[in-house]
Amino acid sequence: MIYVNSESPLPLGRSRHEQDPRLVKGESDWKGPMHPYHMPAPIGHDASCYFTHVDIPDVHFWYPIPLHLSFDKFVSYPQTQYLQCNTERAWLRSGTHKFTNLEAMLVDDEGHKIGFITLQHAKDFDFMNTCYPIGSLLELAAISISVRPDATVYNVLWIEWNDHIAYRRALGEVSRDAWETQEREKFCLVLG
């Protein structure tokens, strides 16, 4: 990540701060407002630093995200037809399919439920039953982590490739413990 590197210049008004090593190791509880440690570090972030903006110094961010405050000059960035990020992928098996809510369970190699995906359209359900019957391996890409009172899950996309571009077939979630015990691979996701 270019902004984690201390040599990289930051956008105007942003500052990089080294993280307290006790926080990185989970040995201390942070009490500050809106600190990134209220959420797990994003996939691939080493949690060694955080960022602030000069006009809201008590708010800490994982990245020097653009803030459009009233005094900022608005910068329009060109639109592209693809999204790209570095993330992880794993191959999990499809479990039972439910047409009523367009869901398919995700199971580990022993058949234990570890998550689910929700298909986009009813026609996708027929496609899945025909081309990916129960027990088929599905390629899943992690896109974020959600922390809820009852569970922590990885939000995932079931993807298929066409000409080196990934396309979403479904959106779902996998329990954090289950995802982290799977054989995973870091890769560059280019999503069309």
C-alpha atoms as one frame of an Amber mdcrd trajectory, in Angstrom:
protein
   0.000   0.000   0.000   1.521   3.257  -1.062   0.359   5.355   1.912   1.607
   2.950   4.571   5.102   3.469   3.191   6.536   6.404   5.173   8.264   7.702
   2.027   5.004   8.273   0.117   3.644  11.828   0.015   0.165  12.267   1.508
  -2.782  14.281   0.227  -3.019  17.851   1.526  -4.115  18.082   5.171  -3.438
  14.419   6.014  -0.884  13.088   8.506   0.566   9.609   9.045   1.051   8.408
  12.641   2.931   5.364  13.881   0.745   2.973  15.824   1.386   2.151  19.490
   2.933  -1.384  19.271   0.744  -2.499  22.194  -2.340  -1.757  20.086  -0.967
  -3.660  17.095  -0.463  -6.717  19.306  -3.870  -6.274  20.991  -2.294  -5.675
  24.425  -4.062  -2.358  25.073  -7.615  -1.029  24.779  -7.926   2.169  22.781
 -10.434   4.649  24.241 -10.159   7.412  21.641 -13.061   8.444  19.399 -13.579
   6.681  16.060 -10.188   4.999  16.085  -9.593   2.326  13.442  -9.256  -0.246
  16.199 -13.006  -0.172  16.664 -12.890  -2.244  13.469 -10.380  -4.934  12.484
  -7.617  -3.870  10.149  -8.603  -4.219   6.493  -7.279  -7.252   4.645  -3.617
  -6.675   3.823  -3.190  -3.730   6.261  -0.365  -4.321   8.733  -1.879  -1.913
  11.327   1.500  -0.197  11.879   0.100   3.288  11.260  -3.073   5.349  11.046
  -4.013   8.686   9.459  -5.679  11.924  10.520  -6.982  15.041   8.784  -5.905
  18.479  10.038  -9.515  19.669  10.464 -10.744  16.606  12.406  -7.651  15.428
  14.302  -9.589  13.250  16.778 -10.851  10.982  14.009  -8.375   8.266  13.027
  -8.507   6.395   9.724  -6.845   3.263   8.348  -6.133   5.150   5.103  -5.834
   8.843   4.164  -9.304   8.740   2.664 -10.524  11.743   0.680 -12.718  14.048
   2.731 -14.875  16.592   0.935 -15.089  19.347   3.498 -16.582  22.654   2.464
 -13.161  24.300   2.045 -11.656  21.467  -0.046 -11.324  22.031  -3.736 -13.399
  19.310  -5.377 -11.342  17.009  -7.581 -13.177  14.858 -10.103 -11.478  11.545
 -10.812 -11.972   9.723 -14.109 -14.481   6.874 -14.057 -13.403   3.386 -15.041
 -15.321   0.249 -15.846 -13.340  -1.858 -13.369 -12.646  -1.919  -9.650  -9.296
  -3.261  -8.520  -7.904  -4.263  -5.127  -5.498  -6.693  -3.488  -7.334  -9.264
  -1.383  -7.586 -12.981  -0.640  -9.477 -15.792  -2.278 -10.436 -19.293  -1.271
 -12.334 -22.132  -2.877 -15.286 -23.380  -0.808 -17.945 -25.972  -1.575 -21.571
 -25.200  -2.296 -24.064 -26.759   0.078 -27.841 -26.925  -0.161 -29.568 -24.375
  -2.391 -32.806 -22.588  -1.386 -34.793 -21.112  -4.259 -37.125 -19.075  -2.011
 -34.395 -16.676  -0.922 -31.855 -17.463  -3.685 -29.335 -18.691  -1.123 -26.731
 -21.400  -1.326 -24.936 -22.612   1.750 -21.139 -22.709   1.808 -19.570 -25.735
   3.463 -16.076 -26.909   4.319 -14.605 -30.190   3.078 -16.340 -32.085   5.915
 -19.749 -30.634   4.963 -20.054 -28.225   7.927 -21.914 -24.987   7.167 -19.503
 -22.046   7.322 -21.400 -19.369   5.396 -23.757 -18.623   2.539 -24.068 -16.710
  -0.723 -27.113 -14.932  -2.115 -27.598 -15.057  -5.860 -28.584 -11.911  -7.741
 -31.467 -13.242  -9.859 -33.781 -16.244 -10.081 -32.134 -17.229 -13.398 -28.828
 -17.533 -11.504 -30.403 -20.223  -9.346 -31.004 -22.433 -12.408 -27.462 -21.722
 -13.604 -26.043 -22.736 -10.219 -28.072 -25.963 -10.049 -26.992 -26.914 -13.567
 -23.332 -25.852 -13.567 -22.482 -25.928  -9.845 -24.404 -28.730  -8.127 -24.070
 -29.306  -4.384 -20.442 -30.036  -3.512 -18.946 -27.948  -6.338 -15.994 -25.697
  -5.590 -16.744 -21.966  -5.787 -14.070 -19.279  -6.012 -14.722 -16.638  -3.347
 -12.974 -13.281  -2.920 -12.960 -11.509   0.445 -14.047  -7.875   0.130 -14.456
  -6.745   3.753 -14.950  -7.806   7.355 -18.140  -7.146   9.321 -18.167  -7.115
  13.105 -21.566  -7.731  14.676 -22.478  -8.407  18.300 -23.027 -12.098  17.548
 -20.303 -12.801  14.970 -17.411 -11.554  12.869 -17.675 -12.492   9.200 -15.828
 -11.986   5.946 -18.039 -10.512   3.240 -17.267 -12.417   0.062 -18.065 -12.420
  -3.626 -18.508 -15.605  -5.624 -16.619 -14.693  -8.784 -16.140 -16.114 -12.259
 -13.541 -15.004 -14.763 -13.881 -13.793 -18.345 -10.800 -12.455 -20.169  -8.833
 -11.888 -16.932 -11.704  -9.871 -15.431 -13.707 -11.221 -12.471 -17.492 -10.887
 -12.431 -19.732 -11.264  -9.409 -22.127 -14.216  -9.418 -23.250 -13.779  -5.803
 -22.583 -11.934  -2.563 -22.282 -13.677   0.792 -20.459 -14.156   4.033 -18.200
 -16.694   5.719 -17.512 -16.864   9.444 -14.140 -15.348  10.285 -12.845 -18.481
  12.029 -13.827 -20.670   9.085 -12.352 -18.316   6.465  -9.048 -18.046   8.290
  -8.658 -21.837   8.513  -9.126 -22.278   4.753  -6.254 -22.433   2.316  -6.226
 -18.871   0.974  -4.304 -17.048  -1.707  -3.530 -13.334  -2.008  -4.351 -11.955
  -5.440  -5.238  -8.821  -7.383  -8.993  -8.696  -7.959 -10.066  -6.818 -11.077
 -13.850  -6.688 -10.927 -15.934  -5.878 -13.987
